[in-house]
Amino acid sequence: RTRIHPLFEGTKTKKSLIQRLPLQRGKGKFKSHKKNAVVVNIKYLDLLPEGTTVDLKTLIKRGIVVKDIGQINVKILGEGELSKKLVVKLPTSETAAQKIKKAGGQVIKG
């Protein structure tokens, strides 16, 4: 006797399990290696002393952002209020940039 094909179900009317499942291309393997940006709100920048230059090194040193393996992307968002003049050298949202400028600070694209 010969072996029966592993997908054989005994009748012509049934579809095999593999044929019934939808094809899901790319599911499970080879996920994108892109890291999402770490979000920092303005209310946390208000904890820094006035006149501070806010960049990635400053945020890691002050413990606002945890240092991770690989490159870290940080974006400043506008939740909260800012009462100090700061120089921000990170990507910001429009509302965050408006609040920083309203407090007398600067936003340097970089």
Protein Blocks (a to p, Z undefined) as FASTA:
>chain_A
ZZddfkbgoiakbccfklmpccdehihiapafbdcdddddfklmmmpcehiacdfklmmm
nomaccdedjddddddfedcdfbdcddfbdcdfklmmmmmmnopacddZZ
